[in-house]
Every structure is written in structure tokens, then in C-alpha cells.
Amino acid sequence: MKLQRKLTVFFAICLTAIFSIAAVIISIRINYTNSRLTENLSTQLIESKANEAGAWLAQRIRELHTISRTPTVVSMDDEAIKAYINQLSNDMDSYYGNNYGTFSINKLDGLEYINENQTIDVSDREYFKRILNSDDEYVISEPIVSKTDQSLITVACYPIYNTSSEKIGFVAAAISLRKLTEITDNLSFYNGKSMIVDSSGTIYTHTDEGLSESLIQDIIAHIPKNSDGTLTSEKMSEENKGYVAFYAPIPNSPDWYLCTSVEKAELYKDTRILNESLISMWILLLFVAISVSYFVSNAATKRIAVLSSAMENVRKGNMETKITLPGNDELSNLADDFNAMVVDIKELMNQSYEHQKEKRQRELQVLQSQINPHFLYNTLDTLQWKALEYGAHEMADLIMSLSSFFRISLSKGREFITLEKELEHVKSYLSIQQHRYRDILDYEISCDKGLYKLCLPKILIQPLVENAIYHGIKPSLKRGNISINIFEEHDNLNIVVEDDGVGIPEEKLTNIRDNLHRHLTSSNYGLYNVSQRIYLHYGDKYGLNIESRESAGTKITVSLPKIEEDEVSV
């Protein structure tokens, strides 16, 4: 993986982790803070509405208190009470509004005056027993369905005391619960449902859709143990897990509570929207951060890539590579050191090249010095004359070819010879080999005589011909032909040695080419020797090109510069 990609991935992972942790922390804080804020505001709203209902109820109690202190009522005179009841009934619409159904004055014997012509016995009713036996300031009954209009009412009772502070009766009023129902109906937030209930679960409002029975039971079970006014979904029974309930006690009431239930999803909708916005922002910031990290890593690694590319060029052999990185940092210093290193390597290579060249010349000179040329030539001449003396003309020709072969091979220690001498050397070698393999070997040499005076390193063609004989023609077990074609092309001298032998398998040919390109010694020593000598003399611009197909022969092209005889010491 490239450094730029590694840096991008590293920054992306780090930024993702940082943003994710930050997003989780913010989300937790949002959930906690917004949930608490929502619950607190909801509780305050419920308390406000509960206080409104309590204030309305307190007003009714004050009105009953006023009535109970009226002298006519305190006198408890039957005729006066009947007249007063009629007056209350007449003033109900104009003064008391629609908050009441009926008024009545009750004596302690249970006889209740409804109007001047009607009395009823309420001694068996629960509210009469409570007002009679308790010292409470007032008593409010459980909800009752009015027989007049089927509306929901409750009976509020306020005691009547005489001048001696003795309880002598009470004022009762059928209070309409329509106003409480209106309060709960107007309490609309988060599409919740509201009603007024007491601690026993009795409902004091009338709505078509209210709290379910199980939800009311959950709230009633929670009220005595808690005073926070909120019943979360975690504390609900299994069937009500999707709801959150809020409640508040109603002042001046006998243990009444205003309760509202809201679907959890609706209540925390804003929190969910905030979280979704946070996720969207997180994705956007992450995309921006990754994009920025990509461009930053690209800028950071761009100069490293330049340095890497330069190193690759040097590795491929381009020693003229030079780079300049602007700035005054470590990479700039590294580029300067790289340039200096390339110069040193180039100098070392040149020194190594000269050393190798000198070494080979010394080895050749040592080899040549081990042979006494005069002794060798005189011996071969003697053998040739003896062969002629005995009529062995073929033997004489072989000895003459061998003598010529050695003369040119040694060349008095010179490294370069003319093309004419090189061809004479090859012809001597082929003449000897043709006597040996006369049944399988034919050869032909084509060269313009105008090229004879060009110079080249000696013993350059003979190894290629030898390779063609032993690796091409001989293994084919049939008659073969070797052709040597020499021509000039632009400023180059091309020598083509071609045979029609067994050829070279593709895999082996690839291996040979690779070894020659990398200047590695292989089993094909003759080819390596020729290639290495050309490289040492002329560099990578010149060398061998091998073409071959299995069972179709091999073609080797040698590319050399054109060097005239007077340009070298021959």
C-alpha cells in the first residue's frame, strides 16, 4: 500500500474515531438535556393547568362559603330557606353562570330543600355522611351523572354554622364538571390525552378518548411513591411501554390529579430530529475531514513520490537522474544527498568498468603470454610441410586454418582488429569445423568489402558461430546451414549470425535475454562473454538481440558502432 493511501486511511480512521466519540457524547448530552427539558416543561404545563383547575374549584368553594354565611341560611328558617333557594335558582344563570346545576340547603336530619315546593331525603348519601361526621372545611362527592342533562357533575357541600359555631346544616351545589373537561381538552401538547382522576382511579372529566384503564392504573400506582410528576416508559407496565405520563395534584381538591399521557415517539420527536441532524452533520464533517486528509496526505507525499520515482529511474540504470525539491526541510536535504549519491555511484561504476576492462585485458595478456607464438607458428608450419611431403593435402589445409586461427586470436596482444581479420578468423574456425562435421555443416558469409577496414573487438563472431553449431545444428541430427551477414545501418555495424537448427524454447529464451540484460553469467558462456565485452567497450546502447523459435532456428544480431581503423590502435 502506498504511503499516501496509508496516511489517508490513518487520518480517516483517527478522524472517524474522534468524530464518532464526539457525536456519541453530544448525542448522549442532547438526549439527556432535551429529555429533561421536555419532561420539565411538560410537567410545568401540567402543573399550570392543574392550578387553573384548582383556582376554578376554589372559586366554587368560596361561593358556597359566602352562601353558607348568609343570615337567611344561618337562621335555618324553613320559609326563609325556600325563598332563598328560589332566589339562588333565579340568579344561577346571571350570576353563577353555567358552573352549577342546582343549589340546595340541607339540615342535619337529611332533609334537603331543592326549591320551595320540593325537598328530598339525602341521609343515605355518601357526601351527607361525610359532611355530617367530619370536620373538613368542605366535602366534594365522586362524579355523578346528572338526571337533568346527563352531564357529569359532582356535589360540593359546605357546612353551615350558627352564631355559637355549631354545625346546623350545609349548603350543597351540583357543580358541573364541564369546565374541568374543557381544561383537559385544551391541554393539547404532543397530541397527548388528558383527564382528571383521584387516587382511587375515579375519573372526573368526560371525554370520548381518554387514558386507557391500564394506563390510569400505572399512574395511580406511581403517584403515592413519587412526587416528580413524571412516569417514564421504563416504569410502565409492558402494554404501556410506548407512553410517558405526566401528572400534577389539583389544589383545593380532594386528592384529584390532572394526568396526561403522550406517546414516547411523539414526545421525543424533537430529540430524534436533533440526533438525525447530528448524524447528518457527522457524515458531512467526516466526508470533509477525509477529503482534507486525502489532499493533505497527497501534498505531504507528492515530494516523496518524486524522490521515489527518481530512485526507480536510477535502479533501471538511468544515472543521469537529478531531482530538485523546493524548501529547506528534511526531504530537500534528502534530495541533495540523493543527487550526490547518484554522482558517487556513477563515478564508482565508471571506475568499476575501467577496472573490469583492465582486468580482462590483463587476463588476455596473461593467457597470450603463456603461449610462445613463434614456437607455435613454427611448429604448425613444420606440420604443414610434413603433411604436404606425404601428400596429405587435407591435413595441410587443416593445419593452415588452425595456424591462421591462432595468429588472429593472439593478434600480438591487441584487443581490436579489423573486420577483415575477424572474418578470416571465423573462416578458419569454420574450415576446421567443416572438416569435422562435413556431413551436416554448410555456411555462407556475406559482407561488403567496403566494411573490411572497420574495427571491432576481436573474437566476437566466432563464439556466436560456435554457439550455432553446438546448440543449434548438432542437436538437430541433420544437415544445417549457418549464414553470416554483415551490413551497415545508419551509424551502426550489424552482424547477423543465423542458423536453421533446433531453436530455443520460449522459457529458456526469456531467461537468456534476462540474464544478458542484467549482465548475469549463465550456462551460455559464449553469448555472455560477447555481450559483456560489448557492454564494457560501448555501454548499454549496443549489444545482442536474440530471436528464435523452437524447431525453426535462431538469429542473433550484434549491434556495434562504426569505428574506422585509424580511430583505434590495431
N, C-alpha and C positions, 0 to 999 in steps of 0.2 A: 504494500500500500504506500502510495506517495506521501511525502511529508505534508503537503498541502491538505490532502484528504484526511490524514491523521489529525492535523491541527483543527480542521473544520469539525470532524467528529468529536474531538475532545472538547472544543468550545461549545458545540451543540449539546453534548451530554451535560457539561457543567451548567450551562445556561438553563437547560431544561430542568435540571435538578433544583437550581436556585429559584427559578420562576414557579416551579411546582410547589416547592416548600412555602414560598411566599403566598401563592394562591391558596394553598390549604389553610395557612394561618389566617389570611384575610377572610376566607370563606367561613372559617370557624368563628372569627370575631363578628362577621356580618350576621351569621345565623344566631349567635348568642345575643348580640346587641339588638338586632332588629326584632328578634323574637321577644326579648324582654320588653322592648319599647312598644311593640304591637300589643302584647299582653297588658302592659301597664296602661296604655291609652284606652284599651278596651275596658279594662277594669274601672278606670276613671269615668268613662262614659256610662257604664252600668251604674256606678255609684251616683252619678249626677241624675240619671233617670230615677233611681231609687229614692233619692232625696226629693225629686219632684213629686213622686207618688206620695211620699211621707208628708210633704208640705200640704198636698191636697187633702190627705186624710186628717192632718192636724186641724185644717180649716173646718172640716166637718165636725170634729170633736169640739172645737171652740164654739161653733154654732149651737151644738147640743148643750154645752156648758152654759151658754147665755140663756137658752130656753129654760134650763133647769133652775136658774136663779130668778126667773120671772116671778113676781109676787103672787100672781094668779095661780101659777103652778105650785108654788111653795104652800099656798093656802090649802091645796088639795080639795077645794070645794067642787062638788060634782057638777053643778050648773055652770060654775065659772070655767071649769076644765073643758066641758063640752063646747062652750062658746069659744074658748081659746083654740081648741083643736080645729074648729071650723075656720077660725082666722088663719091658722097655720096653713091649712089646706088651700085657702084663697090666696095667701101670699107666696105659695111654693113656687109657682112659675115666674112670678115677677121678682121675687127677692132671692129665693134659693136656687132658682134655675132648675136644670134637669138632673141635679145631683141626688135628688131624693125621689122615693116612690110615695111613701106615706109617713106621717108623724103619728105618734100615739103617746098617751100618758098612762103609766102603769102604777097600780097600787101594789102593796106588798102581799095582798091576797091573791094576786094573779089576774085580777080583772083589768083589762086593757081597753081604754077609751080610744076608738078609731075616729069617730065623729059623734055628733050629738045624738044620733039615733042608733049607734052600733057600738057594742062592747063585745070583746071575746075573752076567753079564759086562756092564758098562756102559762099557767102554773106548771105545766108538764114540759115546757120547752127548755132546752139546754141553756140558752142565754139568760132566761129568767132565774134559773137555779144558780148560775154563776154570779150574776149581779146581786142576788139576794144573799149569798153566802161568802162573798169575797169582799175585800177592802180595796179592790182595784179601782183606779180612777174611772175607768170605763171598760166596757166589755163589747167585743165585736164577735158576732157569730160566724160560723162557717158559711160558705156560699149557699144561697137558696135560689131556686128558680121562681121568679115572680109569677103569681097566678094571674096577674093583670095582663102583662105583655110578654111573658115567657123570657124576660131578660134576667141576667144574673145579678142578684142583689145580696147584700149582707145586712144584718140588723145590728146597728150600733146602739148601745144602751149607756145612758149617763145617769148616775144616781141623783135623787132629789133629797135634799136635807132641809129640815125645819130650822127655826131660829135657835133651837137647842142642839143643833148639829146631829140630829137623829135622822137616820135614813128612813124616809117615809114613802118612797116610790122611785120611779126612774122614767126618764124620757127615752123613748125608743124611736128610731128612724130607720126606715128601709132605704139604705144608701145604694144607689145604682153603681155597679162596678164597670159601667160603660167607660168612664173616664180612665180607669186603670187599664182597660183593654186598649183604649186609644194610645195610652203612653207606651204600652208594649208594641202596639202596631207601628208607632212612629219610630221605635227603636230599631232602625234598619241599618246594620253595618255588616259588611262581608256576607250579605244575603242570609243572615242568621235568623233563628226563630226564638221568640221571647215569650215569657209568661210569668205570672206571679204565683208562687206556691208557698205553703208554710212548711214547717219542719216535718210534718207528718205526710206530706205529699199532696195535700189538698190544693186544687187549682182555683185561683181567684180571678182569672181572666177567661174570656171566651173568644177563641179564635178557631178558624176552620183547620189550620195546620199549626200545631204546636209541637212541643217536645214529646218525644216518644216516652212511653211508660218506663222502659228500661233506662233511658237517659235521665229521667227525673229521679229514679231510684239511685242511680250512680251519684247524682248531685246531692240528694238528701243524705246518702251515706257519707259523703265527703264533708258536708257542712259542719257537723259538730266537732270534727278533729282539726279543721283548718280555718284560718281566717284570712288567707291571701286572696280570696275571691276568684281564683282560677283553678279549674280542674283540667289538667292536661290529658292528652290522649293516652299517655303511658299508665295513668291511674284509672282509666275507663275499663269497663268490662269488655270482653272480646268483641261483642257485636257493635260497640260504640267506639272502637279504636280510631275511626276516621273523624272524630269530633273533638272539639275543645269547648269547654263550658265556662262561662263567667257568671258570677252571682254577687249580689250585694243585699244586705238586710235593709228593709224599708223602715225608716224611723216612724215612731208613733203607732206601729202596727203590732199585732200580737204574734210576733215571730214569723212575719212574712219575709219572703225573699224574691227579688227580681232576678230571674235567671234567663240567660241567653246561650244558645248552642250554635256554634259555627263549624262548618266543615274545615278540617285541618288544611286541606289543599287550598281552600279559598282564603283562609286566614293568613297563611304564609306565602301567598301568591307573590307579593312584592319581594319577599326574601328570595324566592325562587328566581324571579326576574333578575334580581341583583346578582345572584350566583351565575345565571346564564350569561349576563353581561360580563361578569368577571372571567368566565371561561372564554368568551369571545375575545376579550382583551388579552387574556393569557395566550391564546392561539396567535393573535396578531403580533404581540410582543415577541413570542417565540420565533415566528417567521422572520420578523425584522432582525432579531438577535442572530439567528442562523445565517441570514443573508449578510449581515455585517461581519460575522465571524468568517464567512467564506471570503469576502473581499479583503479583510484584514490578513487572513492566512495567505491569501493569494499574493498580497503585497509583500508579506514577510518572506515568502518562499520563492518569489519571482527571481530575485538575485541569486538565490541558492540554485534555482533551475539553470540559470545562465552558467554558473560555475560547474554544475553537473554536466551540462552539455559540452562545455569546453574539455572537461576531463574525458568524456566519451570520445571526442574527436582525437585527443592525444592517444587514447587507448587503441584507436583504429589506425594510428600511425601518422596523423597529421601533426607534425612537430612545429608547424608554423602558427599554431593556435595561440592567440593572445587575447586576453579579456581586460576590460576596464569597468570597474564598478564604482559609481559615484558615491561620495560620502567619506566619512572618516571613522568608520566603525570596524568591528572585527571582520566582517565579510570583505570590506575593501582591503584590509590588510591581508586577508587570506588570498584575495585575487592577485595582489602584488607578489606574495610568496609563491603562488601558483605559476605566475609568469617567470619568475626567477628559477623555479624548479624545472620548467619546460626547457629553458635555456641550458641549464646544467645537464639535463637528460640528453638533449640534442648534442651537446659537446661530448658527453660520455659515449654516446652512440657512435659519433664520428671517431672518437679515439678507439673504441672497440672495433669499429670497422677497419681502421688502419692497422690495428694490432692483428686482427684476423687475416687481413690481406698479407701483411708482412709474414705472419706465421706460416701461411700456406706457401708463400714464395720460398721461405726458408726450408720448409719440408720438401718442396720440389727440388730445391738446390741440393739438399742432403741426399735425396734419392738419386739425383743425377750424378752427384759426386761419387756415389758408391759404384758407379759403372765407369769403367775406363773406356771412353768412346773409341779411341784409336784401336785399342786391343779388340774391341767388339767388331768394329768395322773391318779390320784386317782379317779377323777370323772368318767373318761371313764372306769376304772376298775370296779367301782361300778355299772355303767350302764350295763357293760358286764355280771356281775354276776346276776344282776336282770333279764336280758334277758334270761340267762340260767335257772334261777329259774322258770321262767314262760314258759320254753320250746321254747323260740323264738331264735332258733339257728341261723337263718339268720341274725336277728338283732345283735346277739352277734358277728357274723363274721364281720359285717359292722363296729361295734364299735371297734373291734380289729384292723381292717385295718386302721380306722381313727386314732387310738392311735399310730399305727406304723408310719403312715404318718406324724403326728405331731412330734413324737420323732426325726425322721430323719431330718425333716425340721428345727427343732431348733438345734439339734446336739450340745447342750450345747454352742452355740455361735461360733462354729468352721466354717471356710469358706470352707475348703477342707474335703472331705470324701472319703472312698474307693468306687471303682466301685461296689463292692458287696452291700454296703449300698445304693448307688444310685439306683441300680436295685430293691432293696427291697422297696425303696420309690416309684418307678414307679409302682411296682406290687400292692402296697397298693392303690395307686391312681386308677389304672385300675380296681382293685377289686371293689372299691366303684362305679366307673362309669359303670362297667358291671352290677351291681345290678340295676343301674338306667336305663341303656339302654340295658337290656339283650336281647331284640328282634333285635337289629341292630348292636351290637358290638361284635367282636371277636378279639383276639390279640394273638401274639406269640412273645417270646423273645429268641434270640439265642446269646449265649456268652460262650466262652471258660473259664472254671473256673480258668485257669492259669492267667487270666487277673483280677481276683477279687481284688487283692491286689494293683492294680494301683490306684492312687489318681487323683481326678478331682474336680473342684468347685461343690458344692452341688446344687441340684435343677436345673440341666442342661438339663436332658432328659424330665422331667415332663412337662415343658412349651411346648415342641415340640409335645408331645403326646396330650396335651390339645388342641393345635392348630389343630392337625389332626382330633380330634373328632368334634370340634365345627365348623371348616371351611371346612372340607373335607367330613366326613361321615354323620354327622347330616343333612346337606343340601341336600344330595342325596336321602333321604327318603327311603333308602333300606339298607339291611344288608351290613355292611362293615367290613373290616379287617385292623388291624394295626400290622405291623411287626417291631420289633426292633432287629437289627443285629449289633453286636459289634465285631470288629476284629482289629488286629494289622497289620500295613503295614510299613515296614522299621522302622523308629523311631517314627511313629505316631500311635495314637489310634483313630480309625474311628468308629463313632456311626451313624448308618443309621436308620432313622425313616421314614417308608414308609406307605402310605395308598392308598386305591383304591377308594377314594371319587371323588368329583366333579372336582378336579383340579383347576388350577388358569389360568385366561385369560392371553394371551401373554402380553398385555399392562400393566396389573396390576403386572405381574411377573417382568417385566422390571423395573417398578417403585420401587418394593420391593427390588430388587437386588441393584438398585442405592442408595436407602436410607441406606441399610446396609453397602454398600461400603463407603459411605460418613459419616457413623455414625450419621445418622439423625433419630430422633424419628418419628414414623409413627403410623397408627392405629393398625398395627401388633405388639403390645407392647411386647408379649411373645417372638417373634423372635428377636426383637430389644434388649430386655433385655439379652437374651442368647449371642447374637453376641457382645454386648457391654462389657459384663463380660469377654468373651474370649479375646477380644481386650485389655482390661485393664490388664489382667493377662499375656497374651502371645504375644501381638502385632499383626501386620498385617499378619504375616506368617500363622496364624491359624484362623479358623472361620467357617462360614456356607456356604454350597453350595446347592442351591435350584434348583431342576429340577421338571417341572410339565407340563402337557398337559391338556387342558380343557376336562373334562369328562373321563380322564384316570388316575387320581390320582396324588399324589405329593410325591416326595422323597427328604428328607433333610439329608445331610451328614455333620456331625460335625467332624472337624479335630482338634485333641489335641496332645500335646506332651506326651510321655510316662513318667510318674513320679511315682517312687516307693514310697511305704508307708513310708519308713524311710527317704525320702527326704523332707517331709513336716511334720508339726505338725498337726496331725489329732485328 
